[in-house]
Amino acid sequence: MAKAAKENKDEPLEKQLWKAADKLRKNIDAAEYKHVVMGLIFLKYISDSFEEMFAKLQAGVGEMAGADPEDKDEYKAENVFFVPSEARWSFLVAKAKLPNIGSVVDEAMDAIEKENPSLKGVLPKVFARQNLDPASLGGLIDLVGNIALGDAKSRSADVLGHVFEYFLGEFALAEGKQGGQFYTPRSIVELLVMMLEPYKGRVFDPCCGSGGMFVQSEKFVEEHQGRVNDISIYGQESNQTTWRLAKMNLAIRGIDSSQVKWNNEGSFLNDAHKDLKADFIIANPPFNVSDWSGELLRGDGRWQYGAPPAGNANFAWLQHFAYHLNPQGKAGVVLAKGALTSKTSGEGEIRKALITDGNLIDCIVNLPAKLFLNTQIPAALWFMNRARNNGHPRKNEILFIDARNLGHLINRRTKELSHEDIQQIADTYHAWLNSSVIPAQAGIQLYEDIKGFCASVPLARVQELDYVLTPGRYVGLPDEEDDFNFAERFAALKAEFEAQLKEEAALNKAIAENLAKVKI
């Protein structure tokens, strides 16, 4: 018992909270329950921020002397949401054990939206539903109330933001295929951001899910001593409930989400940012979508490299991204691996045109299997760069990275890339970009091909292979494959198999003995 308690104590806060919250879920589907939990975490965040500002105004020190703590304009000036008295966390805690607590929380969400126009239509009002019993909701309020223990807004935002992000991942895992629509695994987002280095400019994601790409971009700038205000974000999402999660996810980080738009037609039929030319595009569009309204868009101006097939949106997405890049813009996107080789319905010709006519493809990264929660379809990263036609040091080459052997299992179903994996891939890309324009000197990593992992390939060689972009075609097999000792490996496998046979025999014997004891 003591050992179990110690293990629980050693678990990260967010994991302990998830276990407790999931226990309170009972018979509610994860898809529905996530709005309950995420809504409460968000409400706790804005209430903490408000209470801290309220205390400063009440103290009336310095420039806040004589200020009214109930004046909404005081909060607006400091980028803090105004929370009316009937929606403050202390008020909800006092009502948590009442049988009508669900209605109290729904009314609190309504009150917050009325006072803060930027949150209109964003917050969930799902707390009075019959399948969420008041006792469980009260337990959740107590649980969320213990998340951020400090008074400082920065600490509250950091802790609550981290828990919010962790819960998004856990709910995506619980929902399976559908959950992946709003959540891109964190290690993939980190890799995209680390490779693109979006320090300054306009960052765009036209299929933004719950906003993880934006959160990671801002975090990257902060970690590298940049200025977060040098980044402006633009997004679009066609699923309204996912868009709401994105708005909350960004607000809890203090990120301006005014240019993150929703419409149910989606980016192809109703482009919410038609005139935007972005510095960076970071995106994970849904794989191999067949119902993207391609027949209605045959002559669209975005298809500069060929009309994409009506039955698959992969090359529509690539051209949509290319269309929205400025002359120096870069994109990092996730696509199904099949797009690297497909020749169906003209896809091969479009891929060829992106490589030759556009000279857009900078780098292809083949990803490990099992990274995604919603699909087992193999995936790859595409990096496009408009600057390849304007002084790019590697304009006549493409970098191929085969990362299939990286990553580690985090459970039976999914893998993730470690920080070291991410660093290795990103460092390889940056060394490739830089080593042709800087002299060799101490402390600077220069690029070199590594068998089985990376290769810088002339465009002429890509042409020879008919514009197929599978990294394995170019990087070859790792050197250690040449040292493979068959006899040694066979002996090890044989010993392992024999041990498994013995274990099976012992289990069968135990089962037979137990069955013999059963009285009929």
Beta strands, then each sheet from edge to edge (+ up, - down):
strand 1: 201-205
strand 2: 231-237
strand 3: 260-262
strand 4: 278-283
strand 5: 325-336
strand 6: 361-366
strand 7: 379-385
strand 8: 397-402
strand 9: 408-409
strand 10: 415-416
strand 11: 454-458
sheet 1: 3+ 2+ 1+ 4+ 5+ 7- 6+ 8+ 11-
sheet 2: 9+ 10-
end
